Amino acid sequence: MKAASKEEESFQRVVLKNASPHHYMKVHLELEDNSNRLSAVELKHFIITGLKNLYGEVGAALNFDVLKYDEETLTALLRVHSSGLVKLWSSLTLLGSYQNQSCAFRVLQVSPFLLALTGNSRELQFH
């Protein structure tokens, strides 16, 4: 009887490490001169240039997508393979100038789930 209760109580623990193949990043580009606006193509080229400067040709070949981009707010939603997340993030952090003016990327949100980036709990307003 004691052996039967042990079998009923036993369980199998399953831990999924990095189960998602992609990570999603919501980023904002801050430019010294706010009158400059980049198109989505220019933004992607700028990020690729940063990857190439930091990691060489291998970095420039990193596969990422600009899923959504707002030219007015300079905010973009990027998708990158999970294995390239650190490379992309570090290259964004080290990009400091665009067309001879200071700039900075601010990483607003990162998640392995796209749905998690649709809202920000810090911006919720209760009435």
N, CA, C and O atoms as a GROMACS GRO file, in nm:
protein
  508
    1MET      N    1   0.082  -0.119   0.000
    1MET     CA    2   0.000   0.000   0.000
    1MET      C    3   0.087   0.126   0.000
    1MET      O    4   0.051   0.227  -0.061
    2LYS      N    5   0.199   0.118   0.068
    2LYS     CA    6   0.289   0.232   0.073
    2LYS      C    7   0.352   0.258  -0.064
    2LYS      O    8   0.371   0.374  -0.102
    3ALA      N    9   0.383   0.153  -0.139
    3ALA     CA   10   0.441   0.168  -0.272
    3ALA      C   11   0.341   0.230  -0.370
    3ALA      O   12   0.380   0.309  -0.455
    4ALA      N   13   0.215   0.195  -0.358
    4ALA     CA   14   0.112   0.250  -0.447
    4ALA      C   15   0.096   0.399  -0.425
    4ALA      O   16   0.077   0.473  -0.522
    5SER      N   17   0.103   0.445  -0.302
    5SER     CA   18   0.087   0.588  -0.277
    5SER      C   19   0.207   0.668  -0.328
    5SER      O   20   0.193   0.783  -0.368
    6LYS      N   21   0.327   0.606  -0.327
    6LYS     CA   22   0.445   0.673  -0.382
    6LYS      C   23   0.430   0.694  -0.532
    6LYS      O   24   0.469   0.798  -0.585
    7GLU      N   25   0.376   0.594  -0.601
    7GLU     CA   26   0.356   0.606  -0.746
    7GLU      C   27   0.256   0.715  -0.779
    7GLU      O   28   0.275   0.789  -0.876
    8GLU      N   29   0.152   0.727  -0.699
    8GLU     CA   30   0.051   0.830  -0.723
    8GLU      C   31   0.107   0.969  -0.698
    8GLU      O   32   0.068   1.065  -0.766
    9GLU      N   33   0.198   0.981  -0.602
    9GLU     CA   34   0.252   1.111  -0.566
    9GLU      C   35   0.366   1.156  -0.658
    9GLU      O   36   0.398   1.274  -0.664
   10SER      N   37   0.427   1.064  -0.728
   10SER     CA   38   0.539   1.102  -0.814
   10SER      C   39   0.489   1.179  -0.936
   10SER      O   40   0.379   1.156  -0.986
   11PHE      N   41   0.572   1.269  -0.980
   11PHE     CA   42   0.538   1.349  -1.097
   11PHE      C   43   0.664   1.373  -1.177
   11PHE      O   44   0.776   1.354  -1.128
   12GLN      N   45   0.645   1.416  -1.299
   12GLN     CA   46   0.759   1.445  -1.385
   12GLN      C   47   0.766   1.595  -1.406
   12GLN      O   48   0.668   1.658  -1.448
   13ARG      N   49   0.880   1.652  -1.378
   13ARG     CA   50   0.899   1.795  -1.396
   13ARG      C   51   0.955   1.821  -1.535
   13ARG      O   52   1.055   1.761  -1.575
   14VAL      N   53   0.889   1.910  -1.609
   14VAL     CA   54   0.933   1.944  -1.743
   14VAL      C   55   0.968   2.093  -1.744
   14VAL      O   56   0.884   2.177  -1.712
   15VAL      N   57   1.089   2.124  -1.781
   15VAL     CA   58   1.134   2.262  -1.789
   15VAL      C   59   1.173   2.291  -1.933
   15VAL      O   60   1.258   2.223  -1.991
   16LEU      N   61   1.110   2.392  -1.990
   16LEU     CA   62   1.141   2.432  -2.126
   16LEU      C   63   1.231   2.555  -2.121
   16LEU      O   64   1.189   2.661  -2.076
   17LYS      N   65   1.351   2.540  -2.165
   17LYS     CA   66   1.443   2.653  -2.169
   17LYS      C   67   1.444   2.711  -2.309
   17LYS      O   68   1.480   2.644  -2.406
   18ASN      N   69   1.402   2.836  -2.317
   18ASN     CA   70   1.404   2.907  -2.445
   18ASN      C   71   1.328   2.830  -2.552
   18ASN      O   72   1.382   2.800  -2.659
   19ALA      N   73   1.204   2.798  -2.522
   19ALA     CA   74   1.122   2.718  -2.612
   19ALA      C   75   1.088   2.792  -2.742
   19ALA      O   76   1.064   2.730  -2.845
   20SER      N   77   1.085   2.923  -2.736
   20SER     CA   78   1.047   3.000  -2.853
   20SER      C   79   1.167   3.017  -2.947
   20SER      O   80   1.277   3.049  -2.902
   21PRO      N   81   1.146   2.997  -3.077
   21PRO     CA   82   1.258   3.012  -3.171
   21PRO      C   83   1.298   3.159  -3.194
   21PRO      O   84   1.410   3.187  -3.236
   22HIS      N   85   1.206   3.251  -3.167
   22HIS     CA   86   1.232   3.393  -3.191
   22HIS      C   87   1.211   3.475  -3.064
   22HIS      O   88   1.140   3.434  -2.972
   23HIS      N   89   1.273   3.591  -3.062
   23HIS     CA   90   1.246   3.692  -2.960
   23HIS      C   91   1.201   3.818  -3.033
   23HIS      O   92   1.239   3.843  -3.148
   24TYR      N   93   1.121   3.896  -2.966
   24TYR     CA   94   1.068   4.019  -3.022
   24TYR      C   95   1.115   4.135  -2.936
   24TYR      O   96   1.114   4.128  -2.813
   25MET      N   97   1.156   4.242  -3.002
   25MET     CA   98   1.207   4.360  -2.932
   25MET      C   99   1.129   4.484  -2.977
   25MET      O  100   1.110   4.506  -3.097
   26LYS      N  101   1.087   4.561  -2.882
   26LYS     CA  102   1.028   4.691  -2.912
   26LYS      C  103   1.135   4.794  -2.879
   26LYS      O  104   1.175   4.807  -2.763
   27VAL      N  105   1.180   4.868  -2.980
   27VAL     CA  106   1.289   4.964  -2.961
   27VAL      C  107   1.247   5.103  -3.008
   27VAL      O  108   1.159   5.119  -3.092
   28HIS      N  109   1.312   5.202  -2.950
   28HIS     CA  110   1.288   5.342  -2.986
   28HIS      C  111   1.422   5.407  -3.016
   28HIS      O  112   1.518   5.393  -2.940
   29LEU      N  113   1.428   5.479  -3.126
   29LEU     CA  114   1.549   5.549  -3.166
   29LEU      C  115   1.537   5.695  -3.125
   29LEU      O  116   1.444   5.764  -3.165
   30GLU      N  117   1.632   5.741  -3.045
   30GLU     CA  118   1.636   5.882  -3.005
   30GLU      C  119   1.745   5.950  -3.087
   30GLU      O  120   1.861   5.909  -3.084
   31LEU      N  121   1.706   6.054  -3.159
   31LEU     CA  122   1.800   6.130  -3.241
   31LEU      C  123   1.821   6.268  -3.180
   31LEU      O  124   1.730   6.326  -3.121
   32GLU      N  125   1.943   6.320  -3.195
   32GLU     CA  126   1.974   6.453  -3.144
   32GLU      C  127   1.887   6.558  -3.214
   32GLU      O  128   1.835   6.649  -3.150
   33ASP      N  129   1.872   6.545  -3.344
   33ASP     CA  130   1.789   6.635  -3.423
   33ASP      C  131   1.656   6.564  -3.451
   33ASP      O  132   1.651   6.470  -3.531
   34ASN      N  133   1.551   6.608  -3.385
   34ASN     CA  134   1.422   6.541  -3.398
   34ASN      C  135   1.356   6.560  -3.534
   34ASN      O  136   1.257   6.493  -3.564
   35SER      N  137   1.409   6.649  -3.616
   35SER     CA  138   1.348   6.671  -3.748
   35SER      C  139   1.383   6.558  -3.846
   35SER      O  140   1.312   6.539  -3.944
   36ASN      N  141   1.490   6.486  -3.820
   36ASN     CA  142   1.528   6.373  -3.907
   36ASN      C  143   1.434   6.256  -3.885
   36ASN      O  144   1.400   6.223  -3.771
   37ARG      N  145   1.393   6.195  -3.993
   37ARG     CA  146   1.307   6.076  -3.986
   37ARG      C  147   1.366   5.971  -4.077
   37ARG      O  148   1.403   5.999  -4.191
   38LEU      N  149   1.373   5.850  -4.027
   38LEU     CA  150   1.423   5.737  -4.106
   38LEU      C  151   1.304   5.658  -4.159
   38LEU      O  152   1.202   5.645  -4.092
   39SER      N  153   1.320   5.605  -4.279
   39SER     CA  154   1.220   5.510  -4.329
   39SER      C  155   1.253   5.374  -4.270
   39SER      O  156   1.357   5.356  -4.207
   40ALA      N  157   1.165   5.278  -4.290
   40ALA     CA  158   1.188   5.142  -4.239
   40ALA      C  159   1.312   5.080  -4.303
   40ALA      O  160   1.387   5.009  -4.236
   41VAL      N  161   1.333   5.108  -4.431
   41VAL     CA  162   1.450   5.054  -4.501
   41VAL      C  163   1.578   5.115  -4.445
   41VAL      O  164   1.677   5.045  -4.424
   42GLU      N  165   1.577   5.246  -4.422
   42GLU     CA  166   1.694   5.314  -4.365
   42GLU      C  167   1.724   5.263  -4.224
   42GLU      O  168   1.840   5.248  -4.186
   43LEU      N  169   1.618   5.238  -4.147
   43LEU     CA  170   1.637   5.186  -4.011
   43LEU      C  171   1.704   5.049  -4.015
   43LEU      O  172   1.798   5.023  -3.940
   44LYS      N  173   1.654   4.961  -4.102
   44LYS     CA  174   1.713   4.827  -4.110
   44LYS      C  175   1.859   4.836  -4.156
   44LYS      O  176   1.944   4.765  -4.102
   45HIS      N  177   1.887   4.920  -4.252
   45HIS     CA  178   2.025   4.937  -4.299
   45HIS      C  179   2.114   4.990  -4.187
   45HIS      O  180   2.229   4.948  -4.173
   46PHE      N  181   2.062   5.083  -4.109
   46PHE     CA  182   2.137   5.139  -3.996
   46PHE      C  183   2.171   5.031  -3.893
   46PHE      O  184   2.282   5.027  -3.841
   47ILE      N  185   2.074   4.945  -3.864
   47ILE     CA  186   2.097   4.836  -3.768
   47ILE      C  187   2.198   4.736  -3.823
   47ILE      O  188   2.285   4.689  -3.750
   48ILE      N  189   2.187   4.703  -3.952
   48ILE     CA  190   2.282   4.611  -4.015
   48ILE      C  191   2.423   4.669  -4.010
   48ILE      O  192   2.520   4.597  -3.987
   49THR      N  193   2.435   4.800  -4.033
   49THR     CA  194   2.565   4.866  -4.024
   49THR      C  195   2.623   4.853  -3.884
   49THR      O  196   2.743   4.829  -3.868
   50GLY      N  197   2.539   4.869  -3.783
   50GLY     CA  198   2.585   4.852  -3.645
   50GLY      C  199   2.630   4.710  -3.616
   50GLY      O  200   2.730   4.689  -3.548
   51LEU      N  201   2.557   4.613  -3.668
   51LEU     CA  202   2.596   4.472  -3.652
   51LEU      C  203   2.730   4.445  -3.720
   51LEU      O  204   2.815   4.375  -3.666
   52LYS      N  205   2.747   4.503  -3.840
   52LYS     CA  206   2.871   4.482  -3.914
   52LYS      C  207   2.990   4.547  -3.844
   52LYS      O  208   3.099   4.489  -3.840
   53ASN      N  209   2.970   4.666  -3.788
   53ASN     CA  210   3.079   4.735  -3.717
   53ASN      C  211   3.124   4.657  -3.595
   53ASN      O  212   3.243   4.655  -3.562
   54LEU      N  213   3.030   4.594  -3.526
   54LEU     CA  214   3.064   4.524  -3.402
   54LEU      C  215   3.108   4.380  -3.425
   54LEU      O  216   3.202   4.333  -3.361
   55TYR      N  217   3.041   4.310  -3.517
   55TYR     CA  218   3.066   4.167  -3.536
   55TYR      C  219   3.119   4.130  -3.674
   55TYR      O  220   3.137   4.012  -3.703
   56GLY      N  221   3.143   4.227  -3.760
   56GLY     CA  222   3.196   4.198  -3.893
   56GLY      C  223   3.089   4.143  -3.986
   56GLY      O  224   2.970   4.163  -3.965
   57GLU      N  225   3.134   4.074  -4.090
   57GLU     CA  226   3.042   4.021  -4.191
   57GLU      C  227   2.945   3.918  -4.132
   57GLU      O  228   2.830   3.908  -4.175
   58VAL      N  229   2.993   3.843  -4.033
   58VAL     CA  230   2.906   3.744  -3.969
   58VAL      C  231   2.790   3.814  -3.899
   58VAL      O  232   2.676   3.769  -3.905
   59GLY      N  233   2.820   3.926  -3.833
   59GLY     CA  234   2.715   4.002  -3.766
   59GLY      C  235   2.618   4.064  -3.864
   59GLY      O  236   2.497   4.069  -3.839
   60ALA      N  237   2.670   4.112  -3.976
   60ALA     CA  238   2.584   4.174  -4.078
   60ALA      C  239   2.489   4.072  -4.139
   60ALA      O  240   2.384   4.108  -4.192
   61ALA      N  241   2.525   3.944  -4.132
   61ALA     CA  242   2.440   3.838  -4.188
   61ALA      C  243   2.334   3.790  -4.089
   61ALA      O  244   2.255   3.702  -4.123
   62LEU      N  245   2.331   3.847  -3.968
   62LEU     CA  246   2.231   3.807  -3.869
   62LEU      C  247   2.092   3.835  -3.923
   62LEU      O  248   2.062   3.945  -3.970
   63ASN      N  249   2.008   3.735  -3.917
   63ASN     CA  250   1.873   3.747  -3.972
   63ASN      C  251   1.778   3.808  -3.868
   63ASN      O  252   1.756   3.749  -3.762
   64PHE      N  253   1.724   3.925  -3.900
   64PHE     CA  254   1.621   3.987  -3.816
   64PHE      C  255   1.522   4.058  -3.908
   64PHE      O  256   1.554   4.090  -4.022
   65ASP      N  257   1.404   4.082  -3.856
   65ASP     CA  258   1.299   4.146  -3.935
   65ASP      C  259   1.245   4.268  -3.862
   65ASP      O  260   1.235   4.269  -3.739
   66VAL      N  261   1.212   4.370  -3.938
   66VAL     CA  262   1.139   4.484  -3.884
   66VAL      C  263   0.992   4.456  -3.912
   66VAL      O  264   0.945   4.471  -4.024
   67LEU      N  265   0.921   4.413  -3.808
   67LEU     CA  266   0.781   4.376  -3.826
   67LEU      C  267   0.690   4.498  -3.837
   67LEU      O  268   0.593   4.498  -3.913
   68LYS      N  269   0.722   4.601  -3.760
   68LYS     CA  270   0.640   4.721  -3.759
   68LYS      C  271   0.730   4.839  -3.729
   68LYS      O  272   0.822   4.828  -3.648
   69TYR      N  273   0.704   4.951  -3.794
   69TYR     CA  274   0.786   5.070  -3.771
   69TYR      C  275   0.699   5.194  -3.784
   69TYR      O  276   0.624   5.208  -3.881
   70ASP      N  277   0.710   5.282  -3.688
   70ASP     CA  278   0.637   5.408  -3.690
   70ASP      C  279   0.737   5.522  -3.710
   70ASP      O  280   0.818   5.550  -3.621
   71GLU      N  281   0.732   5.586  -3.826
   71GLU     CA  282   0.827   5.693  -3.858
   71GLU      C  283   0.810   5.815  -3.768
   71GLU      O  284   0.906   5.887  -3.742
   72GLU      N  285   0.689   5.840  -3.722
   72GLU     CA  286   0.664   5.957  -3.638
   72GLU      C  287   0.731   5.944  -3.501
   72GLU      O  288   0.794   6.038  -3.452
   73THR      N  289   0.717   5.827  -3.440
   73THR     CA  290   0.772   5.807  -3.305
   73THR      C  291   0.908   5.738  -3.307
   73THR      O  292   0.972   5.725  -3.203
   74LEU      N  293   0.953   5.695  -3.425
   74LEU     CA  294   1.080   5.622  -3.440
   74LEU      C  295   1.083   5.497  -3.352
   74LEU      O  296   1.186   5.464  -3.293
   75THR      N  297   0.970   5.429  -3.345
   75THR     CA  298   0.958   5.307  -3.266
   75THR      C  299   0.941   5.189  -3.360
   75THR      O  300   0.863   5.196  -3.456
   76ALA      N  301   1.013   5.081  -3.332
   76ALA     CA  302   1.010   4.964  -3.420
   76ALA      C  303   0.989   4.837  -3.338
   76ALA      O  304   1.026   4.829  -3.221
   77LEU      N  305   0.929   4.740  -3.404
   77LEU     CA  306   0.912   4.607  -3.348
   77LEU      C  307   0.998   4.513  -3.431
   77LEU      O  308   0.975   4.496  -3.550
   78LEU      N  309   1.098   4.453  -3.367
   78LEU     CA  310   1.194   4.367  -3.436
   78LEU      C  311   1.175   4.222  -3.395
   78LEU      O  312   1.140   4.193  -3.281
   79ARG      N  313   1.198   4.132  -3.490
   79ARG     CA  314   1.197   3.988  -3.461
   79ARG      C  315   1.335   3.934  -3.495
   79ARG      O  316   1.388   3.960  -3.603
   80VAL      N  317   1.393   3.859  -3.402
   80VAL     CA  318   1.526   3.802  -3.422
   80VAL      C  319   1.524   3.659  -3.370
   80VAL      O  320   1.453   3.628  -3.275
   81HIS      N  321   1.603   3.573  -3.433
   81HIS     CA  322   1.616   3.437  -3.383
   81HIS      C  323   1.675   3.444  -3.243
   81HIS      O  324   1.764   3.526  -3.217
   82SER      N  325   1.628   3.361  -3.154
   82SER     CA  326   1.670   3.367  -3.013
   82SER      C  327   1.821   3.361  -2.996
   82SER      O  328   1.876   3.423  -2.905
   83SER      N  329   1.888   3.287  -3.082
   83SER     CA  330   2.034   3.276  -3.070
   83SER      C  331   2.105   3.406  -3.106
   83SER      O  332   2.222   3.423  -3.070
   84GLY      N  333   2.039   3.497  -3.177
   84GLY     CA  334   2.100   3.623  -3.217
   84GLY      C  335   2.056   3.742  -3.134
   84GLY      O  336   2.094   3.856  -3.162
   85LEU      N  337   1.976   3.717  -3.031
   85LEU     CA  338   1.922   3.827  -2.950
   85LEU      C  339   2.033   3.910  -2.886
   85LEU      O  340   2.028   4.033  -2.892
   86VAL      N  341   2.130   3.847  -2.825
   86VAL     CA  342   2.236   3.921  -2.756
   86VAL      C  343   2.318   4.003  -2.854
   86VAL      O  344   2.356   4.116  -2.823
   87LYS      N  345   2.347   3.948  -2.971
   87LYS     CA  346   2.423   4.023  -3.072
   87LYS      C  347   2.347   4.146  -3.118
   87LYS      O  348   2.403   4.256  -3.127
   88LEU      N  349   2.218   4.129  -3.147
   88LEU     CA  350   2.138   4.242  -3.193
   88LEU      C  351   2.128   4.347  -3.083
   88LEU      O  352   2.146   4.466  -3.109
   89TRP      N  353   2.098   4.305  -2.962
   89TRP     CA  354   2.082   4.398  -2.850
   89TRP      C  355   2.212   4.475  -2.825
   89TRP      O  356   2.208   4.597  -2.807
   90SER      N  357   2.324   4.407  -2.825
   90SER     CA  358   2.451   4.475  -2.798
   90SER      C  359   2.486   4.573  -2.909
   90SER      O  360   2.540   4.680  -2.882
   91SER      N  361   2.458   4.537  -3.034
   91SER     CA  362   2.489   4.630  -3.143
   91SER      C  363   2.399   4.753  -3.137
   91SER      O  364   2.444   4.864  -3.168
   92LEU      N  365   2.273   4.736  -3.099
   92LEU     CA  366   2.184   4.852  -3.083
   92LEU      C  367   2.234   4.943  -2.971
   92LEU      O  368   2.229   5.065  -2.983
   93THR      N  369   2.281   4.883  -2.864
   93THR     CA  370   2.330   4.960  -2.750
   93THR      C  371   2.451   5.045  -2.789
   93THR      O  372   2.467   5.157  -2.740
   94LEU      N  373   2.536   4.991  -2.875
   94LEU     CA  374   2.661   5.061  -2.909
   94LEU      C  375   2.648   5.156  -3.027
   94LEU      O  376   2.744   5.228  -3.057
   95LEU      N  377   2.534   5.159  -3.095
   95LEU     CA  378   2.516   5.256  -3.202
   95LEU      C  379   2.500   5.395  -3.139
   95LEU      O  380   2.408   5.417  -3.060
   96GLY      N  381   2.589   5.487  -3.174
   96GLY     CA  382   2.587   5.617  -3.109
   96GLY      C  383   2.575   5.737  -3.200
   96GLY      O  384   2.558   5.849  -3.152
   97SER      N  385   2.582   5.715  -3.332
   97SER     CA  386   2.568   5.830  -3.421
   97SER      C  387   2.502   5.787  -3.552
   97SER      O  388   2.525   5.678  -3.604
   98TYR      N  389   2.420   5.878  -3.603
   98TYR     CA  390   2.354   5.859  -3.732
   98TYR      C  391   2.368   5.988  -3.810
   98TYR      O  392   2.322   6.093  -3.765
   99GLN      N  393   2.433   5.982  -3.925
   99GLN     CA  394   2.458   6.098  -4.011
   99GLN      C  395   2.517   6.214  -3.931
   99GLN      O  396   2.467   6.327  -3.935
  100ASN      N  397   2.624   6.185  -3.859
  100ASN     CA  398   2.701   6.283  -3.781
  100ASN      C  399   2.621   6.351  -3.669
  100ASN      O  400   2.653   6.463  -3.630
  101GLN      N  401   2.519   6.286  -3.619
  101GLN     CA  402   2.448   6.338  -3.503
  101GLN      C  403   2.432   6.226  -3.400
  101GLN      O  404   2.421   6.109  -3.435
  102SER      N  405   2.432   6.264  -3.274
  102SER     CA  406   2.421   6.165  -3.167
  102SER      C  407   2.284   6.098  -3.170
  102SER      O  408   2.182   6.159  -3.201
  103CYS      N  409   2.286   5.969  -3.138
  103CYS     CA  410   2.162   5.894  -3.132
  103CYS      C  411   2.176   5.783  -3.029
  103CYS      O  412   2.287   5.751  -2.986
  104ALA      N  413   2.065   5.725  -2.991
  104ALA     CA  414   2.066   5.612  -2.898
  104ALA      C  415   1.941   5.529  -2.919
  104ALA      O  416   1.832   5.582  -2.936
  105PHE      N  417   1.959   5.398  -2.918
  105PHE     CA  418   1.845   5.308  -2.920
  105PHE      C  419   1.805   5.278  -2.776
  105PHE      O  420   1.891   5.248  -2.693
  106ARG      N  421   1.679   5.286  -2.748
  106ARG     CA  422   1.625   5.247  -2.618
  106ARG      C  423   1.544   5.120  -2.639
  106ARG      O  424   1.448   5.118  -2.716
  107VAL      N  425   1.582   5.015  -2.570
  107VAL     CA  426   1.507   4.890  -2.578
  107VAL      C  427   1.393   4.901  -2.478
  107VAL      O  428   1.416   4.906  -2.357
  108LEU      N  429   1.271   4.906  -2.529
  108LEU     CA  430   1.154   4.927  -2.444
  108LEU      C  431   1.101   4.797  -2.386
  108LEU      O  432   1.068   4.791  -2.268
  109GLN      N  433   1.093   4.693  -2.468
  109GLN     CA  434   1.042   4.564  -2.424
  109GLN      C  435   1.107   4.452  -2.503
  109GLN      O  436   1.142   4.470  -2.620
  110VAL      N  437   1.124   4.338  -2.439
  110VAL     CA  438   1.176   4.218  -2.505
  110VAL      C  439   1.096   4.100  -2.454
  110VAL      O  440   1.070   4.088  -2.334
  111SER      N  441   1.056   4.012  -2.546
  111SER     CA  442   0.980   3.894  -2.505
  111SER      C  443   0.991   3.786  -2.612
  111SER      O  444   1.007   3.817  -2.730
  112PRO      N  445   0.983   3.660  -2.570
  112PRO     CA  446   0.977   3.552  -2.670
  112PRO      C  447   0.837   3.540  -2.730
  112PRO      O  448   0.814   3.459  -2.820
  113PHE      N  449   0.743   3.620  -2.680
  113PHE     CA  450   0.605   3.613  -2.726
  113PHE      C  451   0.563   3.748  -2.783
  113PHE      O  452   0.570   3.850  -2.714
  114LEU      N  453   0.521   3.750  -2.907
  114LEU     CA  454   0.481   3.874  -2.974
  114LEU      C  455   0.364   3.939  -2.902
  114LEU      O  456   0.358   4.062  -2.890
  115LEU      N  457   0.271   3.859  -2.855
  115LEU     CA  458   0.153   3.911  -2.787
  115LEU      C  459   0.189   3.992  -2.663
  115LEU      O  460   0.116   4.085  -2.625
  116ALA      N  461   0.299   3.958  -2.599
  116ALA     CA  462   0.340   4.030  -2.478
  116ALA      C  463   0.378   4.175  -2.506
  116ALA      O  464   0.379   4.257  -2.414
  117LEU      N  465   0.410   4.207  -2.630
  117LEU     CA  466   0.451   4.343  -2.664
  117LEU      C  467   0.335   4.433  -2.705
  117LEU      O  468   0.355   4.550  -2.736
  118THR      N  469   0.214   4.378  -2.706
  118THR     CA  470   0.100   4.458  -2.749
  118THR      C  471   0.059   4.562  -2.646
  118THR      O  472  -0.003   4.662  -2.680
  119GLY      N  473   0.093   4.538  -2.521
  119GLY     CA  474   0.058   4.633  -2.417
  119GLY      C  475   0.170   4.647  -2.318
  119GLY      O  476   0.260   4.563  -2.311
  120ASN      N  477   0.165   4.752  -2.241
  120ASN     CA  478   0.266   4.776  -2.139
  120ASN      C  479   0.193   4.803  -2.008
  120ASN      O  480   0.120   4.901  -1.996
  121SER      N  481   0.213   4.717  -1.911
  121SER     CA  482   0.143   4.731  -1.784
  121SER      C  483   0.182   4.859  -1.711
  121SER      O  484   0.108   4.907  -1.625
  122ARG      N  485   0.296   4.915  -1.745
  122ARG     CA  486   0.340   5.040  -1.680
  122ARG      C  487   0.264   5.161  -1.731
  122ARG      O  488   0.267   5.268  -1.670
  123GLU      N  489   0.196   5.144  -1.843
  123GLU     CA  490   0.121   5.256  -1.901
  123GLU      C  491  -0.029   5.243  -1.880
  123GLU      O  492  -0.106   5.321  -1.936
  124LEU      N  493  -0.072   5.145  -1.802
  124LEU     CA  494  -0.214   5.126  -1.776
  124LEU      C  495  -0.269   5.242  -1.694
  124LEU      O  496  -0.204   5.290  -1.601
  125GLN      N  497  -0.388   5.285  -1.729
  125GLN     CA  498  -0.455   5.390  -1.653
  125GLN      C  499  -0.589   5.336  -1.606
  125GLN      O  500  -0.671   5.292  -1.687
  126PHE      N  501  -0.610   5.340  -1.478
  126PHE     CA  502  -0.735   5.292  -1.420
  126PHE      C  503  -0.824   5.411  -1.392
  126PHE      O  504  -0.779   5.514  -1.341
  127HIS      N  505  -0.951   5.396  -1.425
  127HIS     CA  506  -1.046   5.507  -1.403
  127HIS      C  507  -1.142   5.471  -1.294
  127HIS      O  508  -1.229   5.551  -1.260
   0.00000   0.00000   0.00000
